[in-house]
Amino acid sequence: MLNTRWWLVVLGWMVYSATLVQAQQPPYDVYPPADAPYYRVRYEASSESKDVDNKNSEAKNSETKTSPSSDSVSQELIFGVNYTVWIPPGVSKLRGVIVHQHGCGEGSCKSGLTGAYDLHWQALAKKHSCALLAPAYEQPEKADCQMWCDPRNGSANAFMRALTDLGKQSGHPELAEVPWALWGHSGGGHWCGGMVLMYPERVAAAWLRSGVPLLKGDEKRSTIKPHELREAALQVPMMCNLGVKEGVSETTGRFAGVWPANRNFFEAVRGRGGLIGVAVDPLTSHECGNSRYLAIPWLDACLAARLSQDGSNELRPIDLSSAWYSEPLSTAASSSESYSGDKLKSSWHLDERLAKLWQQYVTDTQVLDATTPPKITSISVEGKRITWKAESDLESGLAAFEIYRDGNLIATITAPSKNPFGRALFQGLQYSDTPQLPLIETTYLDDPAPTPNPHTYKIISINTAGLKSE
């Protein structure tokens, strides 16, 4: 009996220890709930590196309508990863998925936990009947970021698996097959660019903020494996976006190598006719600043141009007849007819409207907006608590709310911003362009004087351009 009890104690300790090993560790153990229309899957870190048989990999990718390059995934992911997706309520069939990919290090990785909850990015996803997906790789601070930001190191496989599992969980199995629109910051830009190079037929467009993959080996960055630039990748619209202090105006310091890497990537892609541009933020270093006010309209236009109109997952080719061009580090763009420079050394712009938005951004980041936010239609009053549901303005997001009781303004609700070079968003802004934790709720506690009749409340949204809803 004594031996049996001792064995039970040992067995219990073994189970407990295994639970501790597999449980999420700080700072990745705090995240918002994933109740519909949000869904979440998490995969444990692989304990071993596994070589993937190329033939089996090619067969699998053929079944899922992907076509990776010859140097496709070779390992399982060595970090745990958490994927959260938002599905627009009421959508019958998804047309695509927008991926918001954080950068390297614990701070940036943790910020991925809130990416799918961003009301501004949700407005873009809803307009095109797309899901909004945000990964959160559980990379220890000192660990090699390349082990996830290079998709060949297991993160491409994990991403594909997540699309399938989240599709089943949400009742949208088409999630595993639809095209992707990719946005990535720093290491996330490296990941998004790598996914374009590996799976160009799946990518509608890619925005690369402060990070790009290598196309040639670099002795100074010997741990980074270069990618192959395939012909199909030249048809994918891409924008290289970086801060002016990342090697343009400041050529020393931690981020001085960002512009040389972006320049090399841009010149290689554009030199072969690739649809790529450069947008330099005139205010920032590595932080995202106001980049979303150009990135979201840019992705909006690319999705409108590329997603099919017949319900299929085939991407349409870009119409090049309306293109504009600019010098990569300039602040002025011209139409194809009036541009006098070498177009294969110049930034490519989809059309006149986007070129003019680009001009505003690279001048002072103040992209103009004349649209008002959507009207708030859902208000609930329970005792002293007032709650409401708000949809974001696609162009300028949400900055604040005005609350009226019986026709009189009683409060203006704002949130503190952590964006020193950008507009203050109601949800706040973390380093990798995601809402702050904990998520800020749309709620207000009122303590009005009693009256014979119920109070009437009205709430008005204010976007970051200062415009108000009805």
Secondary structure by P-SEA (a helix, b strand, c coil): caaaaaaaaaaaaaaaaaaaaacccccccccccccccccccccccccbbbbccaaaaaaaaaaaccccccccccccccbbbbbbbbcccccccccbbbbbcccccaaaaaacccccccaaaaaaaaaacbbbbbbbbbccccccccccccccccaaaaaaaaaaaaaaaacccccccbbbbbbbccaaaaaaaaaaaaccccccbbbbccbbbbcccccccccbbbbbbccccccbbbbbccccccccccccccccaaaaaaaaaaaaaaaaccbbbbbbccccccccccccaaaaaaaaaaaaaccccccccccccccccbbbbbcccccccccccccccccccbbbbccaaaaaaaaaaaaccccccccccccccbbbbccccccccccccccccccbbbbbccccccbbbbbbbcccccccccccccccccccccccccbbbbbcccccbbbbbbbbbbcccccccc
